[in-house]
Amino acid sequence: MQRRKFIKSATATSAVFSIVPSYVLGKTHIPPSDTLYVAGFGVGGRGGGVVRELTATEKVKFVALCDVDDVNAKGSYELHPKASRYRDFRKVYDRHLKDIDAVMVATPDHNHATIALPFMRAKKHAYVEKPLTHNIYEARLMTQVAAENGIITQMGNQGASSDGSRQAKEWINSGVIGQIHKVDCWTNRPVWPQGVPVPQEKVEIPKTLDWDLWLGPAKMRPYHPSYLPFKWRGWWDFGTGALGDMGCHIMETPFSTLDLGYPTEAEASCTTVWVGDFVEADYSASCPPSSIVRLKFDTEAHGKIDLNWYDGGIMPDLPDELKDDERIGDTGGGSVFYGSKGILVCDTYSRNARLLPSETMELFNAPKPYLPRIDGGTGSHVKNWVDGCLTGTKASSDFSKSGPLTEAVLMGNLAIRAFQYKVLKDGKQVGDWDPYNYPGRRKLLWNGKQMKVTNYEHANSWVKREYRSGWELT
């Protein structure tokens, strides 16, 4: 099917027909109370890990596996030799829509919404890796479509199923550190190139890769190994940088604990890259090597809260209560909550909460756990989603929660792009270089309900991407 025709057809089909559960259509298909029939998209790299985790639940059968890179997907193909194999996700929709109950999408960020939405509109449950989408518009749309169709959804931010995230919420709700006014979050990302120029040399496309399908809604450009695999995260057309990659992990704890909702404003400072004396590299197509992002929220329980993000080796201020031989957190990053009565630290991966100063923990009587825990162990996050699909129970990072979280994270990227942006004319910067107004640091005011920057119109062009002809979302 032609791309535009496919997207319109998928929308019309979901509006007109009710989807009969696939197990009704054949004797060999076990009812979904026992088995979840899944199609996987982007099944190499991180997607291959999700395939293995889903397989380990022993409740999932893969009907189809889809990846544009045969080499990258080899492991998943070998793990499920009986599953049908495709490069084009539309063929899965055409041939297997009635055979599946759910989809798993772990492609690069720019293809998440393009692939997931047609199946979601056909009432198929969806597991989508983080960040949920490439831009704010897509996150809002995915959240709405999931709610309208009553499907079970999960974003792949595994910490949302951890005990530590729930522990932090129980402690803060108990009032142990009082009213929160600031949260500092940081990560060791990026661990891939950022702040690099667009490659110019011509490289032959590998025969095992469908470059056109990999690009999807992104504008056409020559293939280059600087984009994939994995390095796509550092390019604005495909990824969302260090903040998009890790923000949905690290910011999940403060977001869910404090009920942050939409930010009210965002501001960023970023590393610049120099190629000569007073000569800055043009890295507008690439995310910066490091950044600091300051988000502000207005909450019901705690009032105004500042959330500060640090990446690329930049760290937040160390609390005075931290001893000389103590680390603020693990190497991957974490978050620090500052309250009127004390400080609480959460590590990125364990999510275990601890109070500062550390001797406070010796006298602390932790509140009795009351939030439901998810079965522990590797793969608990995907198992939580699978169990939800089979029982009709909402998952721990349902799109009603992870959609707004993704929007808040991506709002920070609007501030980063506003910092990078320069007014160009005929490919050249307008005006002389000004070290006192460099280059474009702006405070963006955000109306979350209207999904609009109210004080800098150009930033609204990044709220929704420009889609390649034939790949437009409806």
N, C-alpha and C positions, 0 to 999 in steps of 0.2 A: 504494500500500500504506500502511496505517497505520504510524506511526513505530515503535511497539513491535513490531508484527508483522514489519516489515522487518528490524529488528535481530536478532530471534530467528531469522527465516528465513535470514538471511545466515550466522548462526553454525551453524545446523543443516546448511545446504547444504555448508559447508566441511568439516563433520565426516563427512558421508556419502559424497559424491561426489568422485572424482578429476577434476581439471580437465584436459580435453584441450587441448593447445596450440592457439591459435586458427588458426595457419597450416594445421592439418590439415583444417579445416572448410570451406575454400573455395579454388577454383583461383586466385582473384584475390588471395589473401593471400600475400605473399612470406614465405618462412621467416624466423624471427626472427634467424637468423645474418646477415641482410642489413638488415632493417628492424625497428624497435621500434614497435609500435602502442600508442599512449598515449591515455588520457583525462585531460584537464586540469581541475582544480577550483580556482576562485578565480583567474581568468585576467586580471584587471585589476591595475593597480598593480605591485607586485613580481612577482606571478604572471605579468603580461604580459611582464616581463623574462625570466623563466624560459622562457616559451613561445618567445620569440625566440632564446634561447640553445640550446634543444633543437632548434629549427628549423635553426639554423646548423650543427648537427652533420651534417645531410643523411642521418641514419640514422633519423630519427623521422618517423612519420606520425600526425597527430592524428585519431583516430576521432571523438571527442566533446569539446566544450568546454562547461564548466558554470560559470555565475556568476549570483548572485542580483541583480546590478546590470548591466543592459543597457548603460548608458552607460559604466561603468568597463571593461567587457569589449570595447568596440567595436574596439579595436586588434587584439586577438587574433582576433576574429571576421573582421575584414577580411583578416588574414594567412592564415587558413585557412577560406576561404569554403565549402569542401566538407565540413567537419566538422559533425556534428550539434550543435545548440545546445540547452542545457537550463538551467533554473534549479534544478531539484531533482536532487540527486546520486543519489537512489534510482532515478530513471528511467534514468540511465546504467547502473546496476547491472542493472536489469530487462532493458534492451534491448541492451546492448553487452558484457556480461560475457564472452561467447565471442569477441568481436571484438578484444579488447585483451590486451596482454601486461603493461601497467604503468599506474600512475597517478602524476600529479603533483598535489600538494596545496599550495596557497599561499594559502589562506583566512586570515582572522584566527585567532589562536591557539586560541580556544575551540572551533573546529570541526575542527581537525586530526585528532584521534583518531576523532571521530564519522564522518567521511568515509572516512578511510584504512583503518580496521580491517576493515570488511566485505570490501573488495577484497583486503586482505592475507590474510584467512582463505580467500579463494578463490584463493590462491597467485599473486596479481599483484604484480610488483615495485613498489616505492614510493619516490618522491622526495617528501620533505615539508620544507617550509621551516622555518627555525629560529624560535623554539625548537620542538623536536620536538612538544611537547604543552603544554597549558595548566596541567597539574598533575602532581605526582610519580606518582600512581597511574596515570595514562594513559601516562607515559613507561615505567614498569615493564611495563605491559601490552603496549605496542607492541613493546618489546624482546623480550618472550617470544613473541609471535605471529610476529614476523619469524623468530626462531630455529626455532620449531616447523614453519614452512612452508618453510624453506629458500629464501627469496626474497632478491633483491638489493635493498638499501636504501641510501638516502643522505639525510642531513639537509642542509639548505641553508646550511651554514656554510662558505663558499667557501675560507676560509683553511686548512681541513683538507687541501686539495689543493695548497697553496702549497709552494714550495721552502723558504721561511723557517721554517715550522714544523718541517720535517725538519732544517734546518740547526741550529736551536736544540737539538734533541734530540741530534744528533751531537756538538755542542760540549759540552753538559752531560754526556753519557755519557762523554766523553773525560776528564772530571774537571778541565777548565780552570778552573772557579770553585769546585771542591770540593763539599762536601755542602751542599745547599740547605736553608735554614731558613725563608725568607720569600719571598713573591711579592706584589708590589703591582700591581693592575690598575685601569685607569680608562677612562672614556669621556666624550665630550662630550654624550651623550644624557642626558635627553630633549630632543628638538627638536620636541616636541608638548606640549600642555597637560597638566600633572599637578598634583595638589593643588587641584582645583577642585570646587565643589559640583555635585550632580546637577541638571541643568537641569529646570525646572518648567513652562515654557511649552509649549503644545501646538503642534505643527508637523505639517502634512499630509505624509503619506508620499508620496514621488515615485512616479508610476505605473510608472516603469522599475525600481523596487526591490521585491523580495519581502522585507519586513521580518521576517515570521515565520521564513522559511528562514535569513535572516541571523543571527537570534538563535540558532537551533539549540537546543543544550542549555541555554543561558542562560535565566534566568527572564524572563518577559514584562515589558516596560516600554514606555512610549510612545516612538515614533521621535523622534529629534532629531539634527540635523546635527553636534552635539558629539561624536557617537560614530563617524561615518564620513564619508568614507573616511579612513583612516590614523590618526585621533585615537583610535581604539579601543584603541590600545596603552597608553593611560594609565588605563584602567578595569579594575579587578580582574575583573569578570565576563567580559571579552572578551580582555584582553591580560595581559602579564606585566611591564609597566613597562620602565624603562631596562635593568635587570639582565637580564630575560628577552630583550629585543631584542638586546643586544650581548654578554651574557655568553657565549653559545654561540660567538661569534666570538673574543672576546679571551681567554677562559679556556681555549679549546681547546688552545693551545700549552702552558701549564703542565699542563693535565690529561693530555694525551697524553705529554708529555715526562717527567713525574714519576710517571706511573701513580698518580694521586691516589685514584681510587676514590670511595667514599662519604665525605662529611665526617662527623666525629664530633660537631661542635657548630657553632652559628651564633649570631651576635649582631649587632644592627643599631642605628644611630642615624640619624634622619631629620629633615628639615626640617619644621617646623610652620608652619601658615598662620594668621595672626591677622586678625580682622575688627574688632577693637575692643580697648580696654584689658582685658587678662585674658580676652578672649573669643576662643576658638579656633574656626576654621571646622570644620565637620563634613566632612572629606574622606576618610572611611573607605571610600567607594566608589571612590576614585581613588588611584592610586599617588602617593607623595610627590614633591615637586619635586626633591629630591636625597637621597642616602643614602650611608652608609658601612656596609658589611657585612663582618664578620670571620668567615671560615670556618677551621676547623682540620681537618687530615687527619693520618692516621698511616700512613706509607708504609714499604715494605719496604727500599727503597734509601737513603732519606734520613732516615728517622725521622719525627718530628713536623714538620709544615710549616704555617705560618700563611699563608693567602691572604686578602688584604684588597682589597675592591672599593670604588671611589669613582665617583660619577656626579653629574650635575647641576651641574657646574662645580667640585666639590670635587676636589682633587688630593692625591696621596700626598706624603709628605716627599721633597724633592729629595735625591738622594745627594750626600754631601760631595765625591765624586770628579767631579761634574759641574762643568765650567767655567762662568764667568759668562756667556759668550756661547753656551753650548750649551743646546739644548732637550732635555727628557727624552724626547720622542717626537713623533709627528705629532699634528695637531689632533684627530683622531678618537679617540685613546686609545692604549693599549699595555700592556705588562707589564714589570716589572723583577724579575729573579731575584737574590736575595741569597744568596751562597754563602760558605763558610768561607775561600775563596781569592780571591773577587772578585765582580764584578757583571756581569750580562748584561741587555741591554735588547732588547726586541722591539717594533717598531711594529705598530699594528693592521692596516694594510692591506698594506704591503710584506712584513711579517713578517721582514724582514732583521734578523739578530742582530748586535749589536756589544758590545764590552766596554768597561767603564769602569775607570779613566780612559782617555780616548780614545787617548792615546799607547801604551797597551798593544797596540792593534791593529797598530801599526807593527812590533812584534816578534813578533806572534802567528803561529804556523804552524798554520793551521786543519787539523783532521783531514780526511783524504780522505773525500769523501762516500760513504756506503755504503747509505743508505736509498733505496729506489726513488722516483724523481721522477714526477710526473704531467705529461703534455704541457701546456706553458704556454699562455698567452693567455687572452683573454676566453672564458668558457664552459667552461674546462677542468674545472670541478667537475661540471657536468652531463654533460659528455662522458665523464668518468670513470665516472659511473653508467650511462650508456647502454652504454658498452663492457662494463661489468660484466654488465649484463643480457644482452647478446648472447653473451658468452663464458663466463658463469658465474663471473666473478672478483669477489671482495668489493671494494666501493667504499671510498674513503678515509675516509668518515664513516658507515660502516655503523652500523645501530642498536645493534649490540652495543657500540659505542664511544660513539656520540652519545646513546644512551638514558641511560646512567649520567652522562654529561656534563650532559645536560639536568636530571637529578635533582639534581645538585650545585648547578647554577645556581638551580633552583627552591627548593632548601633555603634559599638566601639570602632568597628572597621570603617564606618562612615567618617568618624573623626580622624582616623589615620589617613584615609584617602583625601580628606580636606586639607590635611597638613602637607601631603605630597603634591597636591594639585597646583599647577601654575597656569596662568592665562597665556596661551600661545597664539601666535599669529604667523602663518606661513612657516610653522615648525620652529619658530624662535620665540624666546621669552620676550614679552612686552616690557619695555623699561629697563633701567639699569639694575644690577644686583644690589640689594639693599640689606646690609648685615643687621640692621635694626628692625627689619620687618620681614624676617626670613623664616621659612618660605611662605607658609600660609596657615599658621596656627590660628584656629578659630574655635570658639565655643559654639557648638551646635545645640539649638533648642529644639526639643522633640515633642510633638503631639502624638502620643502612642495610638490613641483611638483613631485619629485621622491618618496615621502612618505618614507623617509629613514633618520635615524640617521647616521650622517657621521663620528662621532668620537668615538662611543662606540657600537660595533656591537651587543652585547648581548641585548641592549634595543630594537633592531628591532624584537626580538622574542615576544615583547608585542604589536607591531603594529597590528598584526593579531593573534588571539587566536588559540590554538590547539583544533580542533573540535572533539567531540566524534564520533567514527566510525558510519557512517550512517547519520550524521547530517552536513556534510560538505556543505559549500556554494559554488555555482558555478557562 
